[in-house]
Amino acid sequence: MKKFILLLAAIVSVVVVDAKPKQKELNLRVGTYNVWAHYARQGLVKKGKALEARSWDNSKEAVAELIVKLDCDLLGMQEVSGVCRDDLAKLVKKAGGKQYKLWWLNTYPEGHRREVGNAIFYNKKNLKLENQAIYYLSPTPEVMSKGWDEKRYYRAALATVVTHKKSGKKFYFIATHGPLAKGAKGPAGDVLVEIDKKYNREGLPTIVLGDMNSRPGDPFHLNMTKYYEDAFIVAEKKCGTVGTFNSAAGSDKNFKLSHRRIDHIYVHSTDKGAIKVKSYEVNRDKVEINGVKVYPSDHNPVIADITIK
């Protein structure tokens, strides 16, 4: 009888353990932030088009502190020069972001005078990145190359499968920096869609974000929204700010202008309703540097809270 009772208790214990509810949704905070490369800032400061307070040396700690404050699970960044990369790797940890790991890739050929690339800060405690790759926004995405009439810059995308360690849920994540040249905008959007279709082999929900250098109505945005949903449009809750680019002058007027919305977050899932944008926000925190209140970069971070079933 005693053995029977012990056996019954063991069975009940197993049933109770199995009866624990599994996590139904994965809640994520993602963002995109063009941190404004150190050399680009300095050139504009020298020309008198930007305040000295906005030089990299004066602003880098504020950029790092803002990155930590945003509290993103993944933050895609653009214009991350080698100098910015090294400084942020140290300063983000100093500001309290010890949970973050930085993935950075130079988008330019070795030995090129410019060392700058895209980067992703991600919460290494909660997330794991796999199948990490870089693709170029050009007719040959797998080869380091410039696309169409984008003659000056190498535009690339970092792509990865992200696994949430606790729940096991996966999604595909792309962080990119879109072209400035008019003829490259539409095709670049098509390339991003094709990258997703070709390399997201498990058909996972996808998040694509970055400084796209394209406003609503541009060929890039039109091609992207044929496949993806624009987080600004579909968010259940959003801030009143429209513009995302405050410029070298740090103009507050730009936040009211739709053509200044050039940093975007897009989502897609083959299973309708599997990915939802709960909230959308353009961060507008200013910091005081040398007695002047300024934005830490010429772009403002764009943040979205997203759930994946």
N, C-alpha and C positions, 0 to 999 in steps of 0.2 A: 504493500500500500504506500509505504514511504517513497519507494522508487517511482511509483506511478505519479505521486504528487510532485516530485522533483522534475519528472519528465514533462508533466503538464505545465509547470512553472516555466520551464525552458522554452516550450512551444509558445506560450503567451508572451514571453520576453521577446522572442523573435518577431512575432506578429506586431508587437508594439513598436519595435525598432523600424520594421518595414512600413508601418503605418504613418511614420513621420512624413508630413507633406514636403514634397520636393519644391525647390524654388521655381515658380511658374514664370517669372519675368526677370530679366536682367536689366537693372537700371544703370545707365551710363551717363557720364557727363563728358562731352567731347568739345573740342574747340579748335579754332585756327587763329594764328597770330603771325603777321609779318613783323619781325622784330627790327627791321631796317638796318641793313649791314653797316658796319662801322665806317667803311670807306665812303659809302653813299651819303651818310650823315655829314661826315667831315667835309666833303666836297661842297655841300649846300651851305654849311656853316661858313666856309671860306668865301663863298659867293655872296654871303649876306642874306641868303634865302631861308635860313634856319637859325634859331637862337643858339648861342654857345651852350646853353643849358641842355640842349637836345643832342649834343655830341655823345658818342658812345661812352667815353670815359665818365661823363657826368650822369648818364642815364642808365648804365648797365645794371646797377644794383636795383633801381626801380623796376626795370624789366623783369629781373629775377624774382623780386618780391611779388610782382603782379602775377607771374606764372604760378607761384605757390598759392596765392590768394584765390585764383580762379578755381583751384581744386579739381582739375579735370582728370579723368582716368586716362585719356589720351589727348595730347595737344599737338597738332600739326603746325610746324613753323616754317616760314620762308625767309630768304635773305640771311641765312645763318652762315656767315663767313667763318673761316677758321678761328679768327680772333673771338667772334661772338660765341662760337661753340665752346672754346676753352674757358672763357669767362663764365658762361652760363652753367657749365657743368659744375663749377665750383660754387658760384653764387647762389644757385637754386638750393643746393644742399645747406649752405650757410643760412639761407632764409627759412629753413625748416622743411625743405622738400626732399628729405633723405629717402623717401619711398620711390623717387623718380629715377628712371634710367633713360639715357639719351641715345637714340639711334640717329646717326647723321651720315649722310653720304654726299661727297662732293659731286656736283653735276658737270664739272668741267674736266677736260683732259689733263692728265698729269703734266706738270710743267707750265700750264697755262698761267698767265699773270693774275687771273682771278681764281681764288679758292673760296667757293661759296656753294651751298647746297640746301636741300630740304632736310628737315629734322622732325623727329617725333619724341616728345617726352611722354613716357607712359609709366603707370604705377606697376612696378615690377613685383610688388607683393601680391597683387590681385590678378595680374594679366601676364600671359606668355605670348610672345610673338614667334610665329613660324612661317616658313616659306617666304622669307623676306627677299624682296627684289626691287630693282629700280628699272623703270621703263621711261622712254623718252617720248615726248609729244611731237612725233614726227612720223613720216611714212614708214620708218624702220624703228619701232619702239624698243626692240631688244639691243639696238646698236647705239652707242653714244653719238648723237646727231642733233642737228638743228632742223626745225620743221618749217617747210614752205617758205614764206617771206620773213620769218623770224631769223634774221641774219646775225644779230648781235648776241643773243642769249641761248644757252642750252636749257630747255625747259623739260623738267622730268617729274616723275611721280614715284613716291615710295609706296609699295603695296605689300600687304602682309595679312596672313590669317591670324586673328587674335583669339585666344582661348581664355575664358574666365576660369581661373583655377578652381574655385569653389564649386561652381555649378556645372562646369564642363561645357557651357554654351560657347559657340563660336560665331564669329562674324568676319567679314572681309573689310579691310580698312585701307583707304588710299588717301595720301596726303600729297598735294601737288602745288605747283606755281604756274599759272597759265600764261600764255603768250601775250605780248603787246601788239604785235603786227596784225593788221586787219585780216589778211588772207589766211593766217594760221588759226584764227579763233574757232571757226566752225569745225575744221578737221580735227583740232585738238580735242574738242568735245567728243567727237566720234571715236577718237583713239581711246579715251578714258572708258567709254562704254565697252569697246572691244576688249580692252584689258580685263575688265570685270567679267565679261562673258567667257573669255578664253582661259583665264588663270584662276578664277574663282570656281574651281572644279567641283566643289561640293554644293554649289548653288546657295551659298550662305547669304544671309542679309548683308547688305553693303552700306558703308558710310564713306562718302567722298567729300573731302573738304580742302580748302586752301584759298590763297589769294589768286583769284582766277583772272584778274585784270579785265573782267568783263561785267558789264552791267546788264540788268534785265532787258531783254529785247535784242541783245547782241547774238550773233550766230552761235557762239559758244553756249550761252545760256539756253537758247532755243533747242539746240541739239541735246544738251544734257537733260532738259526737262521732258524730252520725248520718252526717256527711259527712267529717269530719277524723279523723286519728289523734292522740291525746294523747301528746306526746313523753315525758311521765313514765311512761306505760304501756308504750309500744313500744320505748323505748331499750334497746339491747343491754347498755349499762353505765350504772348510775346510782348517785348518792350515796344515803346513808341518810336524808338530810334530806327531810321531807315539806312542812312549812310554808314559806311564802315571805314572810309579813308579820310582822315582829317588833314592830310597833306603836310608838306614841310612847314607850312605856316601855322599848323595846328588850329585850323578854322572850325569853330563850333557850327557854323552855318551848313557845313557839309553833311551834318547828321540828319538834316531835313530833306536832302536831295537824293532822289532815287537813283540817279546816275552815279552817285558815289557809293552805291552798294556793290562793291566789287569783290568782297570776300564772302564765300558761300559755303554752305553745308548742304549736301544732298544725301538722300537715303533711298534704298530700293530693296524690295524683297519679292521673290516669286510667289510667296505665300502672302496674300493680301491681309494686311493687319498684323503681320508678324513683327513689324518694326514701326514704332510710332514716335513722333517728336512731341514730347510733353511741353517743353518750353524753349524759347529762343530769346537770346539777349545779346546786345552789343554793349560791351563794357566801356564805361566812360570815366574811369578813375583818372584823376589828375594827381600829379605829385609836385611838391615844391622843390625846385632845384635852383640854387643861386638866387633865391628870393623871388623866383618866378614860378607860377603854376603852369605845368605843361603836361601833355600826354607823353608817356615814355617812348612811343614810336609814332610814325606817321600813319600807321594803321591802328585800328582798335580791335581788340580780340572779339571774336564772335563765338558764343557759347550755346550749346544745345543740350538739354536733358532728354535722353532717348531711352525707350524701353524696347527690349527684344524678347519675344516669347520663346 
